[in-house]
Amino acid sequence: MPFPNTKSLAYFVPRSQLIFLNDINAAEIEADFAANRLTRIRQSLSTVYHEVTHWADTVGTLWGNEYLKQVYSTYDVMPSINLHGSETRFHRFIDLHDSDRRLSFSDYYRTVEVNGRQHSLSTPWKISFSCGIEFNSNGRPDEQRPVIFVRFGDHYTEQLLVRQPLSVAALLETTATWSELSTQFQTLSGIDRDERIVEECFMRKEYGDRLYTPELTLYSAPVHLLAHYAHLQNSVVAYHLGSLLSLVCLNLVGSHFRKLRIPEELNTWGVRVSAFTRKESRPFAFMCLCMNGPDWNDDMAPIDWVNKALSNSGLPSYEEILGHAVKVLKEDGLVCERPTMSARQKYLRKIGAEWLDWRRTEKDAAINYSHISRKHLKLPVIFDANATPFLLFGGDFDITLFDPMEMFEEEASLHTQSLNFRRACR
């Protein structure tokens, strides 16, 4: 299940931890970057860092660490797939499928009015929120798995236009889109002032239009939610704050969910509130933090707003939460059974902890090319439009510990076996 970017120019496959660029040539990026022709590759470079952020959120957060444990545990089944007795572990294929399905929820849960009126920053959608429940894999409603819906209505009539589930994938897209935006601003900072003002104007309009594109509400729902409760109209700031909160939520642990201060108005959802906290729902934590956060003030620094939202929610600071997560990643020794795969798992966990620690010290969730001077931060191997694997900016990612070609084949085999087994029981 890949995570494509908003224009499908690239995608990240979490099961293989590999990035693929559909329309981007590695040699062109490298040559233009070396020649400081940054505006020429601004779009391509921002797309790359969108996908790199998906990779970093998978290898370098507590949510990602638990997800990868499940992925690599499923890879353990593969070598013995035809041996007698191995069928007792086949349920891992289904468990992983259900986890992947739950990352963004299926299209069934999302509704769009195809003939809806076009909206914009000047005529924004009406926004409201509701709570539903999932159907389990047997087709029965599951009260233990509630779902938050962000509902967008017509500005004038309030007719429902989009109902978007708030999911982990939506949080991941928030951090990735902020990296994309941050990279764009970074490339524009080196050009003449007049040209920069014009380019920034076009860029803000482009991202503002995306916020009101019904097909892209997976990417924008958390940002709309945050802006609503923070009484914030600046979309760039909303993405910045949303990315910081998303990174925090991807690194919460059980004790944080037990301490989380629930806004009183959510009590109308009844027992579903306790189900959210019992299941340690990261989207639910995001919503609570937004509701508990202060009104935005342009004199505030983004990290200060985030820390105030955390304090109001009964939680530690951004630095404390991420610092604890880094410690957990560094100390976690649980790996899969297969020696080669476990070496890959440990290597990614080590790299991920370093990226998370950097994001902690930077007080920013964005990943852009400001990391280049930090030699300990390793970017993954990326496949460009010619299917050529490359290391961006000459990184020293160790392909002896994580061979991208072998991992590509492993994931392809896993996909085939998972699909085959699902036919037996679904």
MODA-V707317 format. One record per residue. N is the residue number from 0. D_LAST is the distance of its C-alpha to the last C-alpha in Angstrom with 1 decimal. Layout:
<<N/D_LAST> <N/D_LAST>>
This chain:
<<0/18.0> <1/21.8> <2/24.2> <3/26.5> <4/29.9> <5/31.1> <6/32.4> <7/29.8> <8/32.6> <9/30.8> <10/27.6> <11/26.6> <12/23.5> <13/23.0> <14/21.1> <15/24.1> <16/26.7> <17/28.2> <18/29.9> <19/30.2> <20/32.9> <21/32.4> <22/36.0> <23/38.1> <24/40.4> <25/41.2> <26/44.8> <27/45.6> <28/44.5> <29/46.5> <30/49.6> <31/49.7> <32/49.1> <33/51.9> <34/54.2> <35/53.4> <36/52.1> <37/49.6> <38/49.5> <39/48.5> <40/45.3> <41/44.7> <42/41.5> <43/40.2> <44/41.1> <45/39.6> <46/36.3> <47/36.4> <48/37.0> <49/34.2> <50/31.8> <51/33.9> <52/33.4> <53/29.6> <54/30.2> <55/32.8> <56/30.6> <57/27.9> <58/30.3> <59/33.0> <60/31.6> <61/30.4> <62/27.1> <63/26.7> <64/27.8> <65/25.1> <66/22.5> <67/23.9> <68/24.0> <69/20.2> <70/20.1> <71/22.7> <72/21.3> <73/18.2> <74/20.7> <75/22.2> <76/19.3> <77/20.0> <78/23.4> <79/22.3> <80/19.0> <81/20.5> <82/22.6> <83/22.4> <84/21.2> <85/19.4> <86/16.0> <87/16.9> <88/16.6> <89/13.2> <90/11.9> <91/14.0> <92/11.8> <93/9.2> <94/12.4> <95/14.0> <96/11.3> <97/11.6> <98/15.3> <99/15.6> <100/13.9> <101/16.3> <102/19.3> <103/19.9> <104/17.3> <105/15.7> <106/18.1> <107/17.1> <108/19.3> <109/22.1> <110/24.5> <111/27.5> <112/30.4> <113/31.0> <114/34.6> <115/35.6> <116/39.1> <117/39.5> <118/40.4> <119/42.1> <120/43.9> <121/46.7> <122/44.7> <123/41.7> <124/38.7> <125/38.9> <126/36.5> <127/35.0> <128/32.2> <129/29.8> <130/27.1> <131/23.8> <132/20.7> <133/17.1> <134/14.1> <135/12.0> <136/8.2> <137/8.7> <138/10.7> <139/14.0> <140/16.9> <141/17.7> <142/21.5> <143/21.4> <144/20.1> <145/22.6> <146/22.9> <147/26.2> <148/26.8> <149/29.8> <150/31.1> <151/33.5> <152/35.8> <153/38.6> <154/41.8> <155/43.9> <156/41.8> <157/39.1> <158/36.5> <159/33.0> <160/32.3> <161/29.4> <162/27.2> <163/25.9> <164/23.9> <165/25.9> <166/23.8> <167/24.4> <168/24.1> <169/26.8> <170/29.0> <171/28.5> <172/29.5> <173/32.5> <174/33.9> <175/33.2> <176/34.9> <177/37.8> <178/38.3> <179/38.3> <180/40.9> <181/42.9> <182/43.1> <183/44.3> <184/47.1> <185/48.0> <186/48.6> <187/50.6> <188/52.8> <189/54.7> <190/55.9> <191/59.0> <192/59.0> <193/59.3> <194/56.5> <195/54.3> <196/54.8> <197/53.8> <198/50.7> <199/49.6> <200/50.1> <201/47.9> <202/45.2> <203/45.3> <204/44.9> <205/41.9> <206/40.1> <207/41.3> <208/39.8> <209/36.4> <210/36.5> <211/36.6> <212/34.2> <213/31.2> <214/28.8> <215/29.8> <216/29.5> <217/26.9> <218/30.0> <219/32.5> <220/31.1> <221/32.3> <222/35.7> <223/36.2> <224/35.4> <225/37.9> <226/40.5> <227/40.3> <228/41.1> <229/43.6> <230/45.4> <231/45.2> <232/45.7> <233/45.8> <234/42.4> <235/43.3> <236/44.2> <237/41.0> <238/38.9> <239/41.1> <240/40.7> <241/37.0> <242/36.4> <243/38.5> <244/36.6> <245/33.2> <246/34.4> <247/35.6> <248/32.3> <249/30.4> <250/32.8> <251/33.1> <252/32.7> <253/32.2> <254/35.9> <255/35.9> <256/33.3> <257/35.3> <258/38.4> <259/37.1> <260/39.3> <261/37.3> <262/39.1> <263/40.3> <264/39.0> <265/35.4> <266/36.1> <267/35.3> <268/31.6> <269/32.3> <270/30.0> <271/27.6> <272/30.3> <273/30.1> <274/26.3> <275/26.8> <276/29.4> <277/27.5> <278/24.5> <279/27.2> <280/26.1> <281/27.9> <282/27.8> <283/29.3> <284/32.0> <285/32.8> <286/33.4> <287/35.6> <288/37.6> <289/38.2> <290/39.3> <291/41.5> <292/43.0> <293/46.5> <294/47.5> <295/47.8> <296/51.4> <297/52.4> <298/54.6> <299/51.7> <300/50.0> <301/46.2> <302/45.9> <303/48.2> <304/46.2> <305/43.1> <306/45.0> <307/46.3> <308/42.9> <309/41.8> <310/45.0> <311/44.6> <312/41.1> <313/42.5> <314/41.1> <315/43.0> <316/44.0> <317/42.0> <318/43.9> <319/43.3> <320/39.6> <321/39.2> <322/41.8> <323/39.9> <324/36.6> <325/38.6> <326/39.9> <327/36.4> <328/35.2> <329/38.3> <330/38.1> <331/34.4> <332/34.3> <333/30.7> <334/29.2> <335/26.7> <336/27.8> <337/28.3> <338/31.9> <339/31.6> <340/28.6> <341/30.2> <342/33.3> <343/31.5> <344/29.9> <345/33.4> <346/35.1> <347/32.9> <348/33.3> <349/37.1> <350/37.2> <351/35.1> <352/37.4> <353/40.3> <354/38.9> <355/38.1> <356/41.6> <357/43.1> <358/41.2> <359/42.6> <360/46.2> <361/46.0> <362/44.9> <363/42.6> <364/38.9> <365/39.7> <366/39.6> <367/42.0> <368/44.6> <369/46.9> <370/45.2> <371/47.0> <372/49.9> <373/47.7> <374/47.3> <375/45.1> <376/42.4> <377/40.3> <378/38.2> <379/35.2> <380/35.3> <381/34.3> <382/33.6> <383/35.7> <384/35.5> <385/36.8> <386/34.1> <387/37.0> <388/36.3> <389/39.0> <390/40.2> <391/41.5> <392/45.2> <393/45.5> <394/43.4> <395/43.4> <396/39.7> <397/39.5> <398/37.4> <399/38.2> <400/36.2> <401/33.4> <402/33.3> <403/31.5> <404/31.0> <405/29.5> <406/27.1> <407/26.1> <408/25.2> <409/23.4> <410/21.2> <411/20.5> <412/19.5> <413/17.3> <414/15.5> <415/15.2> <416/13.9> <417/11.3> <418/10.0> <419/10.3> <420/8.6> <421/5.4> <422/5.5> <423/6.2> <424/3.8> <425/0.0>>
